């Protein structure tokens, strides 16, 4: 074996470059972040052949003094921090002092900079590293050419120019979303693709994400010790990929498991079928409360109070997405096309005989109550089960109202009833209602399904009913799972699971929640223990329970082709207005849409 020896400085820099510079987009990210830290208000980016041949970035920031230019190309040389205290509360995008040194080690790099008050600019390159006079009005220009020219093996791993440019454009858009106060321009092969002026956040998001996103999103504003702002899409705007998800922590774009988990849980009740929400969210907190020095690319963070952050984001999104649909009619007006999820297999579908598939096996109220494990239901829930089974609604649900057209017209302007009042039923499937804005069209099964689901959850909130197993369920567990079960024994018991060791590598389950008595205990516990170990809180049990309740609500909801009376239809509208997330069913499909009078006038060319 060879003796221990010191590596050459160039080789050290090239090794470090492997952690910092994976592709042209990595170079662009580091240079743009340096420009923002320098206080730039205008940034110009020019790329050639996807950034492989050239990355040119100019800014109007504070610049770099002549005496510090050579130092800027050295490793661990930075103006951002100077002590451990600074590192523990980083408030800048960059702080390690490795980026420019890593870039200079694998590409021909030139830096030209001029500080305010200087007679002229100075330029330095990665080869000679001696500043020389240059011409520049103000700020800094970083010119990177021939990426990986001295490490050809690395260059072979690059993709096509189009792919590399796509990654560069994504980096540019992330930075632009985070800083609408900065004017930015991007050109590729001398063709300008983005020219962004200084604007408000909403305008910048609309420019980069499209008006469709904003029209199908809800604004998020929540503040306590930390602050969350931005926009999150409604389920109808869900996508097949995670390509429209942007989360920023103190202005830094991150992809963090804790944050993703909180967002996923917030959408768990309204988004299914492997669809992903779109969002642009900004979390602001004290820099001392987050550690950004945990990943080479700074894409992951660690929070001092991870549980508090998780719960804050979860509740902020749940509250924003759980608003009554009638209050957000403007997000889904006539004339706007939306991509809807196809109905899941459990949804009722019409057949040739006019009876939906689920309707062939109705679950009357007695059977539903038994399925719930003999949980006592309030009068409203009992009345709804009777309503779904075909009985007349009880007075507690269907208020006694006059249904004449004249009185409906008078009542439509009532702010307490934004969905208005029913006019008619269309093909036994949709309800037509007149409200202050115009005409509301409601999918009665989807709306009733959401109402039932939320009522069932309310009935079952609190300590779950437990069922003791006659014979304990024993399953094998890893040492990590054994330790997790021991440390979270109290949490597991609150969820309805009494678990104790049954051997060196075995756990015994003695009680389970009533609703999950028929579930695969071993599979469920493996998933539960993994989530308890990874995240500060677990939603596995609630998610499994809610999946069951969603299925029950789907089967218990009023069926298509069932003729409803006007009082029944109006009762459904009133309960929609009182129910959270009533504007989408349990599968993420919209329950209603609004046609304003302007939409109708425009369609019929009135006034033209």
LINGIJO-V667791 format. One record per residue. PSI is psi in whole degrees, -180 to 180 (none if undefined). OMEGA is omega in degrees with one decimal (999 if undefined). D_LAST is the distance of its C-alpha to the last C-alpha in whole Angstrom. Layout:
# LINGIJO-V667791
((PSI OMEGA D_LAST) (PSI OMEGA D_LAST))
This chain:
# LINGIJO-V667791
((141 -179.4 89) (155 -179.8 89) (159 177.8 89) (134 -179.0 87) (163 178.7 86) (141 177.4 83) (149 175.2 80) (150 -177.4 79) (-40 -179.8 76) (-42 179.6 74) (-37 176.8 74) (-45 179.9 73) (-37 -179.3 70) (-34 174.5 69) (-46 178.3 70) (-33 -179.9 68) (-28 179.1 65) (-26 178.5 65) (-26 -174.7 64) (-42 -172.9 61) (93 177.7 60) (-31 -176.4 59) (177 -179.8 56) (-35 -179.6 54) (-32 178.3 52) (-41 177.5 55) (-48 -178.2 56) (-42 179.8 52) (-48 -177.0 52) (-42 -177.9 55) (-40 177.7 55) (-41 178.7 51) (-38 175.7 53) (-39 179.2 55) (-42 178.7 53) (-41 178.0 51) (-26 179.7 54) (1 177.6 55) (24 -178.6 52) (142 174.3 50) (-5 176.8 46) (129 -177.6 45) (133 179.2 47) (127 -178.3 46) (129 176.0 47) (128 -179.0 48) (147 173.2 49) (134 179.7 51) (54 176.5 51) (11 -178.8 50) (-7 -179.4 52) (-43 -179.3 56) (-42 -177.1 56) (140 170.8 55) (114 -175.6 53) (119 -178.3 53) (122 176.2 52) (144 179.0 51) (167 179.1 51) (34 -179.2 51) (-165 -173.5 53) (-19 179.2 57) (175 -179.2 59) (128 178.2 62) (155 -178.3 65) (-44 -175.1 68) (-14 -177.3 70) (-3 -177.6 68) (-47 -179.7 67) (-37 -179.9 70) (-29 -179.1 70) (-23 179.4 66) (3 178.6 67) (151 178.3 70) (145 177.1 69) (33 173.4 69) (118 -175.5 68) (156 174.9 65) (2 -171.3 64) (-40 -179.0 62) (160 178.1 65) (-3 -178.4 69) (171 177.8 70) (-36 178.3 70) (-39 177.6 68) (-39 -178.8 66) (-31 -177.4 65) (-9 176.8 65) (59 -177.4 62) (128 178.9 60) (7 179.6 57) (166 179.2 56) (-43 177.8 55) (158 179.0 58) (-13 -173.3 62) (-24 -179.0 64) (30 -178.6 65) (-22 -168.3 65) (-56 -176.2 62) (-37 177.5 62) (-41 179.6 66) (-41 179.3 65) (-44 -179.2 62) (-22 -178.2 65) (-19 -175.8 67) (12 178.2 65) (157 175.2 63) (114 -171.0 64) (132 177.1 62) (134 178.3 62) (124 175.4 61) (130 -174.5 60) (149 178.1 60) (124 178.3 60) (161 -179.7 60) (133 179.0 59) (-8 179.9 62) (151 180.0 64) (-34 179.9 65) (176 179.6 63) (168 175.8 62) (147 -177.6 65) (143 177.1 64) (145 176.8 66) (163 -173.6 66) (-11 -179.2 67) (-54 -175.4 70) (-31 175.3 72) (38 175.4 71) (118 -176.6 72) (140 175.9 69) (153 179.9 69) (149 -179.9 67) (170 -179.6 63) (126 176.6 60) (135 -177.9 57) (-53 -179.2 55) (166 176.4 55) (-150 -173.8 55) (144 173.7 56) (124 175.4 56) (121 -177.0 57) (111 -177.8 57) (121 -178.8 58) (158 175.5 59) (62 179.9 61) (133 179.8 60) (31 179.1 64) (-30 -178.8 65) (3 174.5 69) (71 -174.3 68) (-27 178.9 67) (-37 178.6 67) (-35 -176.3 65) (-28 -179.5 62) (-20 -178.1 63) (-7 177.9 61) (152 179.5 58) (-167 179.5 55) (162 179.9 53) (-39 -179.6 51) (-41 179.4 48) (-45 -179.4 49) (-38 178.3 51) (-37 178.7 48) (-40 177.1 45) (-40 178.2 48) (-42 179.9 48) (-37 178.1 44) (-42 177.2 44) (-45 179.5 47) (-45 -178.7 45) (-39 177.8 42) (-48 179.8 44) (-42 -177.8 45) (-37 178.0 42) (-38 -177.2 40) (-25 -174.3 43) (75 177.3 43) (-12 178.3 40) (1 -179.4 42) (128 174.6 43) (133 -175.7 41) (146 178.5 42) (139 179.0 42) (128 177.0 43) (142 177.5 44) (125 -176.7 45) (44 176.9 47) (16 176.4 46) (121 -178.3 42) (125 -178.9 40) (-32 178.2 38) (129 173.3 38) (100 -172.3 37) (124 176.5 37) (166 175.6 37) (131 -174.9 38) (178 173.4 36) (164 -177.3 35) (-44 -178.0 36) (-42 -179.8 33) (-42 -179.8 31) (-42 179.5 35) (-42 178.8 34) (-36 -179.9 31) (-42 -174.4 32) (-30 -177.5 35) (-20 -179.4 34) (150 178.2 30) (-30 180.0 27) (-40 179.9 27) (-48 -179.0 31) (-37 178.8 30) (-25 -177.9 27) (24 -177.9 30) (160 174.6 32) (142 -179.4 34) (139 -179.9 35) (125 174.9 39) (111 179.0 41) (138 -176.5 44) (134 170.2 47) (-115 171.1 51) (-24 174.9 54) (169 -173.5 52) (134 176.8 48) (125 177.2 45) (170 176.9 42) (-156 -177.5 39) (140 177.3 37) (135 -173.1 37) (153 170.0 35) (160 -178.3 34) (-31 -177.8 36) (-20 -179.9 33) (9 -177.7 33) (153 -174.4 37) (168 179.2 38) (-16 -178.3 41) (169 179.0 43) (38 -172.9 44) (2 179.2 42) (44 -179.1 40) (116 -177.6 42) (120 178.2 43) (128 -176.8 46) (132 176.0 47) (113 -174.8 50) (42 177.2 51) (-4 -177.9 48) (127 178.0 50) (129 -178.1 49) (156 170.4 51) (96 -172.2 51) (138 -177.3 53) (-39 -179.1 55) (-45 -179.8 55) (-44 178.6 51) (-39 -179.6 50) (-43 -179.9 52) (-42 -179.6 50) (-42 179.0 47) (-42 179.7 47) (-34 178.8 49) (-31 179.9 46) (-2 -171.4 44) (-33 -175.5 46) (-11 -172.0 45) (0 -176.7 41) (124 -176.1 42) (-170 175.4 44) (38 174.8 44) (39 176.0 45) (156 -175.3 42) (138 179.3 42) (161 172.5 40) (142 -179.9 38) (154 169.9 39) (105 -172.9 40) (144 -178.0 42) (117 177.8 44) (127 179.1 48) (130 178.4 50) (170 178.8 53) (129 179.8 56) (-26 178.7 58) (-15 -179.0 61) (1 -178.6 59) (137 178.2 59) (114 -178.6 61) (-1 -175.9 59) (54 -176.9 62) (-1 -177.3 62) (138 -179.2 61) (-39 -179.0 62) (2 178.6 58) (32 179.2 57) (-9 177.0 55) (152 179.2 56) (167 174.5 57) (132 -178.4 60) (143 177.2 59) (-43 177.9 62) (77 -175.4 60) (-39 -179.9 59) (-44 -179.9 58) (-42 178.9 57) (-44 179.7 54) (-49 -177.3 53) (-37 179.2 53) (-47 -179.8 51) (-44 -179.6 48) (-49 -176.9 48) (-36 178.9 48) (-45 179.6 45) (-41 179.8 43) (-42 179.6 44) (-43 -178.8 42) (-40 -178.0 39) (-13 -175.9 38) (8 179.2 40) (155 179.3 37) (134 -176.8 35) (-33 -177.0 32) (-24 179.6 30) (-4 -176.6 31) (37 -177.0 29) (-28 -175.7 26) (-13 -178.7 24) (-12 -176.4 26) (71 -176.9 25) (167 -179.3 21) (146 178.9 19) (-15 177.7 18) (128 -179.4 22) (136 176.4 24) (149 177.1 28) (115 -175.4 31) (148 175.7 33) (143 174.4 37) (149 -179.4 38) (135 178.4 39) (166 -177.6 43) (-30 -176.8 46) (-10 -179.2 46) (148 -180.0 43) (133 176.5 42) (141 -176.0 41) (142 175.8 41) (179 -175.1 43) (-27 -178.6 44) (6 175.5 45) (7 179.6 43) (131 -179.5 45) (159 -175.8 44) (-47 -178.1 47) (-28 -177.6 48) (-15 179.3 48) (-21 -179.3 51) (73 -175.8 53) (147 174.9 52) (99 178.5 53) (173 -173.3 54) (-35 -178.9 54) (-41 -179.0 58) (-38 178.6 58) (-41 178.9 55) (-38 179.1 58) (-39 178.7 61) (-32 179.3 59) (5 179.0 58) (35 178.1 62) (36 174.6 62) (133 -178.9 60) (132 179.1 60) (148 177.6 56) (172 -174.7 54) (-34 -179.3 53) (-42 179.9 49) (-43 178.3 50) (-41 -179.0 52) (-38 -179.4 50) (-37 177.3 47) (-39 176.1 50) (-39 178.5 50) (-44 -179.4 46) (-31 -177.6 46) (-9 175.1 49) (-4 -180.0 47) (162 177.2 49) (142 -179.5 47) (148 178.8 46) (160 -179.7 48) (-26 -179.1 47) (-21 -179.6 47) (-51 -174.9 44) (102 179.7 42) (150 179.9 42) (108 -179.2 42) (154 173.9 39) (141 -173.5 37) (17 179.0 34) (153 -179.4 32) (-36 -178.5 29) (-44 -179.3 29) (-34 175.4 31) (-42 -179.9 29) (-38 179.8 26) (-37 -174.6 28) (-13 -172.3 30) (-27 -175.1 27) (-1 -179.3 27) (120 -178.7 31) (-20 179.1 31) (-16 -179.5 34) (70 -175.2 32) (-22 176.9 29) (-7 176.9 29) (-150 -175.5 29) (148 -174.0 30) (140 173.9 30) (-43 -175.3 28) (173 176.4 30) (134 -175.7 31) (115 177.5 30) (31 176.4 33) (15 -174.8 35) (-41 -174.2 34) (149 175.8 31) (131 174.3 30) (124 -177.6 27) (143 177.5 27) (125 177.6 24) (-176 -174.4 25) (-28 -178.2 23) (-22 -178.1 21) (-116 -175.9 20) (128 175.2 21) (135 179.2 25) (120 -171.3 26) (133 170.3 30) (106 -169.0 32) (-37 -179.8 35) (-46 -178.3 38) (-42 -179.7 37) (-46 -179.3 37) (-33 177.8 40) (-44 178.9 42) (-42 -179.3 41) (-47 178.6 42) (-44 -177.3 45) (-47 -179.3 46) (-35 177.8 46) (-39 178.7 48) (-40 178.7 50) (-41 -179.9 51) (-42 179.2 51) (-38 -172.9 54) (2 178.6 56) (148 -178.9 55) (-161 -178.7 59) (125 -177.6 62) (148 173.5 62) (135 -176.1 64) (148 176.6 67) (124 179.3 69) (132 -179.0 72) (136 177.4 73) (-42 176.5 76) (119 -178.9 77) (140 176.6 76) (118 -177.7 74) (132 178.1 75) (155 -179.1 74) (147 -178.2 75) (149 177.8 73) (164 177.0 74) (-37 178.5 75) (-42 178.5 72) (-37 177.1 71) (-45 -179.7 74) (-40 179.3 74) (-43 179.3 70) (-38 179.6 71) (-45 -175.9 74) (-22 -179.4 72) (27 -177.3 69) (-41 -178.8 71) (-41 178.2 70) (-43 179.7 66) (-38 179.6 67) (-37 177.4 68) (-28 177.8 65) (-10 178.9 63) (6 -178.4 65) (121 171.0 68) (113 -173.4 71) (139 177.3 73) (156 178.4 76) (140 176.7 78) (3 -178.3 80) (179 -179.0 82) (-34 -178.4 82) (33 -178.3 79) (146 175.8 77) (144 178.7 75) (128 178.2 75) (122 -175.2 72) (-28 175.6 74) (151 177.0 71) (158 174.7 67) (144 -177.6 64) (-43 -176.7 63) (-23 -177.3 60) (21 -176.6 61) (-31 -177.5 65) (4 -178.8 64) (161 175.5 63) (102 -170.4 65) (-47 -176.7 66) (-48 -179.3 68) (-43 -179.1 65) (-44 -177.9 63) (-37 175.9 65) (-46 -179.7 66) (-42 -178.6 62) (-46 -178.6 62) (-37 177.8 65) (-41 -178.4 64) (-37 176.8 61) (-33 178.8 63) (-37 -174.5 65) (-36 -171.1 62) (159 -177.0 59) (-15 177.4 60) (155 -177.5 59) (138 178.1 58) (11 -175.6 55) (-48 -176.8 57) (-45 178.7 58) (-40 -179.3 55) (-44 178.9 53) (-43 179.3 55) (-44 -178.1 55) (-32 175.7 51) (-41 178.9 51) (-45 -180.0 53) (-35 178.7 51) (-42 178.0 48) (-42 179.1 49) (-41 179.4 50) (-38 179.6 47) (-42 179.9 45) (-28 -177.2 48) (-13 -176.7 48) (158 -179.5 44) (137 -173.2 42) (155 171.4 42) (151 179.1 39) (8 172.6 39) (124 -179.5 41) (124 178.4 39) (148 172.5 38) (164 178.3 38) (-43 175.9 36) (-38 177.8 38) (-42 179.6 39) (-43 178.9 36) (-35 176.0 35) (-39 178.3 39) (-42 179.1 37) (-42 -179.4 34) (-39 -179.9 37) (-29 173.1 39) (-40 -178.3 37) (-23 -179.7 36) (-6 -172.6 39) (133 175.1 40) (146 177.7 40) (30 -176.1 38) (-10 -179.1 37) (6 172.3 34) (146 -179.8 36) (-177 -176.7 38) (-14 -178.8 42) (6 176.5 41) (3 179.1 38) (147 -179.7 35) (147 -180.0 32) (-18 -178.1 33) (165 176.4 29) (156 -175.5 26) (131 170.5 23) (110 -178.9 19) (165 176.9 17) (-34 177.6 15) (-39 177.7 12) (-45 -178.6 13) (-42 178.6 13) (-40 -179.8 9) (-38 -179.6 9) (-41 -178.0 11) (9 175.7 9) (33 177.9 6) (137 178.7 6) (5 -179.3 4) (none 999 0))
